């Protein structure tokens, strides 16, 4: 007893989902500082894999 149930609208749920997805993409492009200690070649190969997945296609090319 005494619990509060909060209504969460669909737009708010969608916003939260988009934020989680954007953070995951950002972390795949710019790894957290823990990954700095990794070998540079390992990070480079991870970056090329994310390009193949199409994560970087949304960036405008000038």
C-alpha positions as CSV (number, residue, x, y, z in Angstrom):
1,X,0.0,0.0,0.0
2,X,1.1,3.5,-0.6
3,X,2.7,2.8,-4.0
4,X,2.4,5.4,-6.7
5,X,1.8,4.3,-10.2
6,X,2.9,6.8,-12.8
7,X,1.3,6.9,-16.3
8,X,3.9,7.1,-19.1
9,X,2.6,8.3,-22.4
10,X,3.6,6.7,-25.7
11,X,5.5,9.8,-26.9
12,X,7.5,9.7,-23.6
13,X,8.3,6.0,-24.1
14,X,9.4,6.6,-27.7
15,X,11.6,9.5,-26.6
16,X,13.3,7.4,-24.0
17,X,13.8,4.6,-26.6
18,X,15.4,7.0,-29.1
19,X,17.7,8.4,-26.4
20,X,18.9,4.9,-25.5
21,X,19.4,4.1,-29.2
22,X,21.4,7.3,-29.7
23,X,23.6,6.6,-26.7
24,X,24.3,3.1,-28.0
25,X,25.3,4.5,-31.4
26,X,27.4,7.3,-29.8
27,X,29.2,4.7,-27.6
28,X,29.9,2.5,-30.6
29,X,31.6,5.5,-32.4
30,X,33.2,7.1,-29.3
31,X,34.0,4.3,-26.9
32,X,33.9,5.1,-23.2
33,X,37.3,6.0,-21.6
34,X,37.7,2.4,-20.3
35,X,38.4,1.4,-23.9
36,X,41.4,3.8,-24.1
37,X,43.6,1.1,-22.6
38,X,42.8,-1.3,-25.5
39,X,45.1,-1.8,-28.4
40,X,44.5,0.9,-31.1
41,X,44.0,-1.6,-33.9
42,X,41.1,-3.3,-31.9
43,X,39.3,0.0,-31.7
44,X,39.9,0.8,-35.4
45,X,38.4,-2.5,-36.5
46,X,35.4,-1.9,-34.3
47,X,34.9,1.5,-36.0
48,X,35.0,0.0,-39.5
49,X,32.4,-2.6,-38.4
50,X,30.0,0.1,-37.3
51,X,30.5,1.8,-40.7
52,X,29.5,-1.4,-42.4
53,X,26.4,-1.5,-40.3
54,X,25.4,1.9,-41.7
55,X,25.6,3.8,-38.4
56,X,27.7,6.6,-39.9
57,X,25.7,7.1,-43.1
58,X,23.5,9.6,-41.4
59,X,26.5,12.0,-41.0
60,X,26.4,14.6,-43.8
61,X,29.5,14.5,-46.1
62,X,31.0,17.8,-47.1
